[in-house]
Amino acid sequence: MNITAELSLYPLTGDYVPTIQAYIDELNTIDGLEVRTHALSTEVFGEYSAVMLAIQNATHTVFCADPAAVLVAKFLNRDRRG
């Protein structure tokens, strides 16, 4: 099953841009996923297990490295690419 995930990462630090960019860059390294970055969120398209594992790994990296960060995620059980 292909899904769509919409993610917004909010590192609670003054210098937040490098953390967000590293998160997006990590998602972009996964074969089989399409990552679309927008002003306020990033969409990830692909097979359910691959999307969830990529988000899990990228989020783990941020949560281990940063003192505080918030990830807002929405999931759709469809591929909404148009």
C-alpha positions, 0 to 999 in steps of 0.5 A: 500500500502506498501512502502520503505523509506530511511532516513539519519539524520544529527544532526548539532552538535558535539555529533551527534551519540546519536541523530541518535541512538534515532531516529532509536530506536524510529522507531524500537518501531513501530509494523508492520514496519521493520527497517534496519540500514546501514552505511549511511542510514536507511530503513523503510518498511511497510504500507504507513500510518504507515511509514509516521506517524512513520517518522513524530513523530520521526522527530518531536522529533529530531527537538524539541530537537536539535538546528539544524538537517537535514533529507534526505528522499527518498520514493518508492511506493513499498516494495523493501525488497528482 
